[in-house]
Amino acid sequence: MLLRFPDPEYAEAFRAYVNYFEDLAGSIGGLYGMAPSLAAGVHDGVADHPPTWRVQRRPLNRDRAQGLDTAFRKSWSTLRRLDREVEDPDLFDEEANAWLPSQAYYAIYHAILGFAAASRQAIPRDHAAALKLAGKEVVRGSLPTPWDAWCEGCPQTGSHQFGGVIPSGEAVHVLSSPDPWSSDDRLAMFLRTTRRKELERRFAVERNRKPKPGRTRRNLSASDKERIAGTMAPTTLFDVLWRMRKKAHYEDADTFVLGAAGELDARRFGQALVIVTDATVAVLEGITAAYIGPDLLADLAEAYVTKISADADSAVGRRATSWDERRRSTTGS
């Protein structure tokens, strides 16, 4: 195995992302990983989440059913490719980390579209609309931990606050090793920094808009910043994954490749990202089933697994098994 020193320009950022996602993956695994599969455990978690009990099920019309089918086939296809990138340590290519964040996001994005079809909401036509739809479900309390966490307000002025997660207030260094005792604090920090970065982008746009005569840019007061932050929807884990996709796709994919100290180090990031993505797709499947029941999802997953000849222990095979077992438990067969 090739060992090397990570590029100093990217090493700290890469280590921070590894710690964020390993901590998040560990929390998810601890909460939902004791079932036959992680997907099944998350499906259990959503089914046991009280807000889903109040959802009234109704059959879908033909167009909605087709939209659901298309969306989840795309989600599962992308999840399958993502999972296959890291499942075999002998075939892992550390440069895959340059595109894994994009694949992770798109697996989740298409699952959001599937949920929109099932819940009879307007189908998002862009990423902003998809993130807004998912964020509304987070703030409504539709999702279990840790997907129920959000941050609102303005971190730059200290006026931000959290929902769904209660940080202790103890400082957590981004380079410190993941620890269950500080997971809530690290998750809150991830949400806060994601919100801060997006607000900085919006502040920059505002500063360059119609500056006073003789100035190249406007100054923003604390009240200006809080006003802008007030127009921004709460930041959720879905926004975090969108941030990762943008960084890999538009900004600096080298962080995820050159920041690693070799193949083993790179694979740690990939594995953690796959766990978080797998579970996030599963949670969206779970709230989808709250609206339409398990039968249709079981049919779609079974048809997809048959079409691609996936084995039962694959990412899509495990969720097909989970939905089939749920169908059987509701019919008694």
Secondary structure, 3 states (H helix, E strand, C coil): CCCCCCCHHHHHHHHHHHHHHHHHHHHHHHHHCCCCCHHHHHHHHHHCCHHHHCCCCCCCCHHHHHHHHHHHHHHHHHHHHHHHHHHCCCCCCHHHHHCHHHHHHHHHHHHHHHHHHHCCCCCCCCHHHHHHHHHHHHHHCCCCCCCCCEEECCCCCCCCEEECCCCCCCCCCCCCCCCHHHHHHHHHHHHHHHHHHHHHHHHHHHHCCCCCCCCCCCCCCHHHHHHHHHCCCCEEHHHHHHHHHHHHHHHCCCHHHHCCCCHHHHHHHHHHHHHHHHHHHHHHHHHHHHHHCHHHHHHHHHHHHHHHCCCCCCHHHHHHHHHHHHHHHHHCC
